[in-house]
């Protein structure tokens, strides 16, 4: 997969959760789901916490987070390369490979 479509809406945030806009892969021959996880920096991908649901919770109101996305593993397809949102908790507009 090469890239997602541009998201124009801001994600819904509370003090302890965020509901992200769904990312859509531009190319997805395996019809894989998109998984999301949150991390505290934009350079190290999370190793746990991946989910297909759009609401990520358990956040601290005083911390900065980054939303990461990838295509989910399924029969015949590995999980995709993880990518981070370009702006902390605002938009998902990512490239998938």
Phi and psi restraints in degrees (value plus and minus 20) as a CYANA .aco file:
   2 UNK   PHI    -119.8   -79.8
   2 UNK   PSI     -72.5   -32.5
   3 UNK   PHI    -179.3  -139.3
   3 UNK   PSI     143.9   183.9
   4 UNK   PHI    -114.8   -74.8
   4 UNK   PSI     148.1   188.1
   5 UNK   PHI     -99.5   -59.5
   5 UNK   PSI     135.7   175.7
   6 UNK   PHI     -89.3   -49.3
   6 UNK   PSI     114.7   154.7
   7 UNK   PHI    -118.7   -78.7
   7 UNK   PSI     112.5   152.5
   8 UNK   PHI    -125.8   -85.8
   8 UNK   PSI     -34.0     6.0
   9 UNK   PHI    -116.4   -76.4
   9 UNK   PSI     126.9   166.9
  10 UNK   PHI     -97.8   -57.8
  10 UNK   PSI     130.0   170.0
  11 UNK   PHI     -94.4   -54.4
  11 UNK   PSI     131.8   171.8
  12 UNK   PHI    -104.3   -64.3
  12 UNK   PSI     103.0   143.0
  13 UNK   PHI    -138.4   -98.4
  13 UNK   PSI     126.5   166.5
  14 UNK   PHI    -145.2  -105.2
  14 UNK   PSI    -195.6  -155.6
  15 UNK   PHI     -85.6   -45.6
  15 UNK   PSI     -46.0    -6.0
  16 UNK   PHI    -147.8  -107.8
  16 UNK   PSI     -12.8    27.2
  17 UNK   PHI    -173.3  -133.3
  17 UNK   PSI     145.4   185.4
  18 UNK   PHI    -161.0  -121.0
  18 UNK   PSI     119.0   159.0
  19 UNK   PHI    -129.4   -89.4
  19 UNK   PSI      94.4   134.4
  20 UNK   PHI    -108.9   -68.9
  20 UNK   PSI     135.4   175.4
  21 UNK   PHI     -92.5   -52.5
  21 UNK   PSI     120.0   160.0
  22 UNK   PHI     -85.4   -45.4
  22 UNK   PSI     112.8   152.8
  23 UNK   PHI    -103.5   -63.5
  23 UNK   PSI     128.3   168.3
  24 UNK   PHI    -148.0  -108.0
  24 UNK   PSI     102.0   142.0
  25 UNK   PHI     -94.2   -54.2
  25 UNK   PSI     113.1   153.1
  26 UNK   PHI     -86.1   -46.1
  26 UNK   PSI     -56.1   -16.1
  27 UNK   PHI    -149.4  -109.4
  27 UNK   PSI     105.2   145.2
  28 UNK   PHI    -171.2  -131.2
  28 UNK   PSI      53.5    93.5
  29 UNK   PHI     -83.9   -43.9
  29 UNK   PSI     -42.4    -2.4
  30 UNK   PHI    -112.7   -72.7
  30 UNK   PSI     -17.2    22.8
  31 UNK   PHI      29.5    69.5
  31 UNK   PSI      22.2    62.2
  32 UNK   PHI     -94.0   -54.0
  32 UNK   PSI     128.1   168.1
  33 UNK   PHI     -93.5   -53.5
  33 UNK   PSI     139.7   179.7
  34 UNK   PHI    -116.6   -76.6
  34 UNK   PSI     114.0   154.0
  35 UNK   PHI    -129.7   -89.7
  35 UNK   PSI     131.0   171.0
  36 UNK   PHI    -148.4  -108.4
  36 UNK   PSI     130.2   170.2
  37 UNK   PHI    -170.6  -130.6
  37 UNK   PSI     141.8   181.8
  38 UNK   PHI    -135.0   -95.0
  38 UNK   PSI     128.2   168.2
  39 UNK   PHI    -159.0  -119.0
  39 UNK   PSI     146.3   186.3
  40 UNK   PHI    -117.5   -77.5
  40 UNK   PSI     -21.0    19.0
  41 UNK   PHI    -163.2  -123.2
  41 UNK   PSI     143.8   183.8
  42 UNK   PHI    -114.6   -74.6
  42 UNK   PSI      -8.7    31.3
  43 UNK   PHI    -138.8   -98.8
  43 UNK   PSI     -41.2    -1.2
  44 UNK   PHI    -134.5   -94.5
  44 UNK   PSI      96.6   136.6
  45 UNK   PHI     -90.4   -50.4
  45 UNK   PSI     123.3   163.3
  46 UNK   PHI     -83.0   -43.0
  46 UNK   PSI     126.4   166.4
  47 UNK   PHI    -121.6   -81.6
  47 UNK   PSI     -33.1     6.9
  48 UNK   PHI    -155.4  -115.4
  48 UNK   PSI     151.7   191.7
  49 UNK   PHI      66.4   106.4
  49 UNK   PSI      -8.9    31.1
  50 UNK   PHI     -92.5   -52.5
  50 UNK   PSI     116.2   156.2
  51 UNK   PHI    -170.3  -130.3
  51 UNK   PSI     135.4   175.4
  52 UNK   PHI    -108.8   -68.8
  52 UNK   PSI     -37.2     2.8
  53 UNK   PHI     -86.7   -46.7
  53 UNK   PSI     132.4   172.4
  54 UNK   PHI    -109.3   -69.3
  54 UNK   PSI     -31.6     8.4
  55 UNK   PHI    -120.1   -80.1
  55 UNK   PSI     100.1   140.1
  56 UNK   PHI    -127.5   -87.5
  56 UNK   PSI     103.9   143.9
  57 UNK   PHI    -144.9  -104.9
  57 UNK   PSI    -199.6  -159.6
  58 UNK   PHI      63.5   103.5
  58 UNK   PSI       2.1    42.1
  59 UNK   PHI    -105.6   -65.6
  59 UNK   PSI     133.3   173.3
  60 UNK   PHI    -114.8   -74.8
  60 UNK   PSI     112.7   152.7
  61 UNK   PHI     -85.0   -45.0
  61 UNK   PSI     -36.4     3.6
  62 UNK   PHI    -120.9   -80.9
  62 UNK   PSI     -16.1    23.9
  63 UNK   PHI    -127.6   -87.6
  63 UNK   PSI     135.9   175.9
  64 UNK   PHI    -114.9   -74.9
  64 UNK   PSI     121.3   161.3
  65 UNK   PHI    -151.8  -111.8
  65 UNK   PSI     136.9   176.9
  66 UNK   PHI    -143.5  -103.5
  66 UNK   PSI     117.5   157.5
  67 UNK   PHI    -112.4   -72.4
  67 UNK   PSI     108.0   148.0
  68 UNK   PHI    -129.9   -89.9
  68 UNK   PSI     130.7   170.7
  69 UNK   PHI    -160.5  -120.5
  69 UNK   PSI     133.9   173.9
  70 UNK   PHI    -180.2  -140.2
  70 UNK   PSI     143.2   183.2
  71 UNK   PHI    -101.5   -61.5
  71 UNK   PSI     122.6   162.6
  72 UNK   PHI     -97.9   -57.9
  72 UNK   PSI     128.8   168.8
  73 UNK   PHI     -89.1   -49.1
  73 UNK   PSI     126.2   166.2
  74 UNK   PHI    -176.7  -136.7
  74 UNK   PSI     152.1   192.1
  75 UNK   PHI     -71.5   -31.5
  75 UNK   PSI     101.6   141.6
  76 UNK   PHI      67.6   107.6
  76 UNK   PSI     -25.9    14.1
  77 UNK   PHI    -158.4  -118.4
  77 UNK   PSI     110.6   150.6
  78 UNK   PHI     -99.5   -59.5
  78 UNK   PSI     144.4   184.4
  79 UNK   PHI     -80.8   -40.8
  79 UNK   PSI     124.0   164.0
  80 UNK   PHI     -95.1   -55.1
  80 UNK   PSI     148.9   188.9
  81 UNK   PHI     -83.5   -43.5
  81 UNK   PSI     113.6   153.6
  82 UNK   PHI     -96.9   -56.9
  82 UNK   PSI     125.4   165.4
  83 UNK   PHI    -156.0  -116.0
  83 UNK   PSI     130.1   170.1
  84 UNK   PHI    -125.2   -85.2
  84 UNK   PSI     127.8   167.8
  85 UNK   PHI     -82.6   -42.6
  85 UNK   PSI     128.3   168.3
  86 UNK   PHI     -97.3   -57.3
  86 UNK   PSI     -33.2     6.8
  87 UNK   PHI    -156.4  -116.4
  87 UNK   PSI     110.4   150.4
  88 UNK   PHI     -73.0   -33.0
  88 UNK   PSI      96.2   136.2
  89 UNK   PHI      33.3    73.3
  89 UNK   PSI       8.2    48.2
  90 UNK   PHI    -132.5   -92.5
  90 UNK   PSI     -82.6   -42.6
  91 UNK   PHI    -151.4  -111.4
  91 UNK   PSI     131.8   171.8
  92 UNK   PHI    -128.9   -88.9
  92 UNK   PSI      97.4   137.4
  93 UNK   PHI    -168.4  -128.4
  93 UNK   PSI      64.4   104.4
  94 UNK   PHI    -139.2   -99.2
  94 UNK   PSI     140.1   180.1
  95 UNK   PHI    -122.8   -82.8
  95 UNK   PSI     112.6   152.6
  96 UNK   PHI    -128.6   -88.6
  96 UNK   PSI     127.6   167.6
